[in-house]
């Protein structure tokens, strides 16, 4: 009887988490990332972030991937439990001071703040293997095609 009750509680928790999860559309995510200040953060464009998030999670905030070393990666940016968040299972440095479950909902601010910490580390976006394989050194302008983005106009400097 006790096991059945535990299973019901776990299933209820998973249903609540999945209700608050979201698979973002490319342009919707691009706008959120730009609004959060990720365009040109540490020299990376919104295209870099979109490309990486696509290959990491398919823009799915509820995505979890389990690694052979026992750690897991969470959310739209696949932040690793050994380094960035605490899943209650994996020994962790918890460098973002957060519970990994907080990365599994549609609210991206905590994901973005933690991803900024990752990019601010020595590796930059090289911390994500998928970014190195699929995005680094490529023309990423296609990721923004058709998206209505705020255009930043910089005045042309003249020598007058």
Secondary structure as GFF3:
##gff-version 3
##sequence-region A 1 160
A	DSSP	alpha_helix	2	19	.	.	.	ID=ss1
A	DSSP	alpha_helix	26	35	.	.	.	ID=ss2
A	DSSP	alpha_helix	46	57	.	.	.	ID=ss3
A	DSSP	beta_strand	64	66	.	.	.	ID=ss4
A	DSSP	beta_strand	72	74	.	.	.	ID=ss5
A	DSSP	beta_strand	79	80	.	.	.	ID=ss6
A	DSSP	three_ten_helix	100	103	.	.	.	ID=ss7
A	DSSP	alpha_helix	109	120	.	.	.	ID=ss8
A	DSSP	three_ten_helix	124	127	.	.	.	ID=ss9
A	DSSP	alpha_helix	129	134	.	.	.	ID=ss10
A	DSSP	three_ten_helix	141	144	.	.	.	ID=ss11
###
